[in-house]
Amino acid sequence: MHFLCAVSNIRTMRNSLLTLSIVVIALGMVVVVTHDARAETPLVDKVENAMRSTKPGWRFTRGIFNGPPPLVPRQRPLVAEAWDHTFKGGKRESVEAMIFQVDSSTYAKVSLSPVREGKVATGWNVERFKIGDEGYLATFKNGGRFQIQFRKGTIVVTVSSYLFPLVGRFAQIIAAEIDTP
C-alpha cells in the first residue's frame, strides 16, 4: 500500500513539475515579447507627440496588423494608427500610418522592392518621392487615394489617405522623428 502511495506521489510531483516548467517557460516568453515591444515604444511615442503638437485636435486610434507575411525576416510592426479630425461642420479627414522596424537597412530596401518594381494592384501609379533614404508616392486612379511608402535606416513606413497634402505632411512628421545611426 505504501508503495502505491509513493508511486502516486511521484506522479503528482512529476505532473506538478511539468506544469510549473510550462508556466515558467510561458512567462519567460511573455517577458521577452513585452521587453521587445517596449524597446520600440520610444519612436512611437515621439511620433505621437509630434503629431499632437503639430496637428492639435487630431485623435488617433491604434489598429491591428492584419496582412500578408513580411517580405523580410524579423520585420516587427511598431504601430498601425488611424489619425482623424472632424471639423465643426462635420467634415472628417483621416490618415492611416503603419511603422515597422527591420534588422538592417538592406532588409528595409528589400521591404520596398514591390513598390520600387511597380508590383502593385491595378489602378495604382507609382513614382519616386523624396523622403527618408528612399520613398515612393502611389496614386490610385486619378487621385482617389494616396500612399507614401518610405524607409529611413531600419524603419519602414506607410502613410495613406484620400488627400495628398495630408499624406505628405504626416509622412514628413514621421520621417523627422526617426533617428538614424
N, C-alpha and C positions, 0 to 999 in steps of 0.2 A: 504494500500500500504506500509506504514512504517513497518507494522507487517511482511509482506513477505520479505522485505529487511533485517529486523533484523534476521529472521529465516535463510535467505540465508547467512548472515554474520556469524551467529553462526556455520552453517555447514562448511563454508570456514575455520573458525578459528579451528574447530574441526579436519578437514582434515589436516590443517597445523600443528597442534599439534601432530597428529598421525604420519605424515611424519617426523617431527622433532624428535619425540621419536624413531622412527625406525632408523633414521640416527645416533642418539646418541648411541643407543644400538649397531649398526653395527660398529661404530668407536671404541667403548669400546672393542668389540670382536677382532678387528684388533690390537688394542694396546696390549691386553692380549697375543694374538698369537705372535706378534712381540717381546714382552718382553720375552716370554718363549723361542723363538728361539735365542734371543740374550744371554740369560742366559747360553746356551750351547756352544756358539761360542768359548770361550777360549780353550777348549780341541781341537776343530777342528783346530784352529789357531796354537796351539802347535804342533799338528801332522803335519800339512802342513809345518811349519817352520823347523821341524826336518827332514822331507823328503827332503826339498830343500837343507839343509846344508849337509845331508848325501848322497843324490843322486843328485848331480848337473847335470843339463842337462835333468832331467826328468820333464815332464809337467803333470799337472792334469786337468781333466775335471770333473766338478760336474755333477752328474746324477740325475735322478728322481726315487724315490722309487715307485716301482710297483710290488707288490707281494701279497701273501696271508695275511689275517689279522693276527696280532700278537697273540702269544700264551698267553701273559700276558697282564693285563690291563695297560694302560698308558705307553706303550712302545713308546718312542719318537725317531724317526730317527734323528740323528745328521748330518750325511753326507753319501752320496754314491759318490765315486770318482773312476775314472779310471786314473791311472798313466801310462804314456808311454814314451818311449825313442827310438829314431831311431839312429842307428849307421851310420857312414859315408858311409858304403857300402850299406845302405838301409835296413839292418836287423832291425826289430822292436821287442821290448819287452814291455809287458804290465802287469799291476797288477790292480785288482779291489778290493776296500775296502768299507765296509759298517760298520758304527758305530752307535750303538743305546744306549739309556740310559733307564733304568727301575727304579722303585721306591725303590727296595730293592735287597739285594744280594740273597734273596730267589727267587724273580722273575727272577733274572739273571740265577739262577740254572735251573728254570723251562724252560726258553727260550732255553736252550741247551739240554733239555730232548730228543727230537727226534734223534739227532746225538748220544747222550750218549747211547740210547737204540737201536741204529742201524736201526732206521726207516728212511732209506734214499732210494733214487731211485736205481733201478737195475744198477749194474755196478760199484757202489761206494764201496770202502772198508774203514772202519773207525777204527782208533786206537788212543789211548791216545797220547797226545803231551804235553810236559812240557812247559807251558806258562801261565802266569796270575794265577788266582785261580783255573782254570780248562780249559783244552784245548784239542782239537781233530784235528787230521790230517785226511782228507778224500782224497783218491786217486781214480781217475777214470781210469778203465781199463788199467792196466799196466803203469800208469804214463802219460796218455794223458792229465790229468788236475789235479791240486792240490788245496785243500782248507783247510785253518786253521780257525776253529771257537774257540773262547775263551771268557772267562769272567774275568773281574777284577773289584772287587767292584760291582758297579751297571752299569758298562759299558759292553756291549756285542759287539763283533767284528767278522766280517767275512772277510777273505782275500783270494783271489783266483787268479790263473794264470796257465799257461801251464808249467812253470818252477818252480820246488820245491825250489831252492835256493832263488828265488825272493819272493815267498810266505813266506818262513821262515824269511827272512831279513825284509820285510815290516811289518810282524806281530810283530817282536821283536821291531822295531822302534815305532810302535803304542803303544805296551804294556808299553814301557819305559816312554811314555808321560802321561799315565793315573795315576793320583794321587788317592790314596785310603785313606779313613779316618782311 
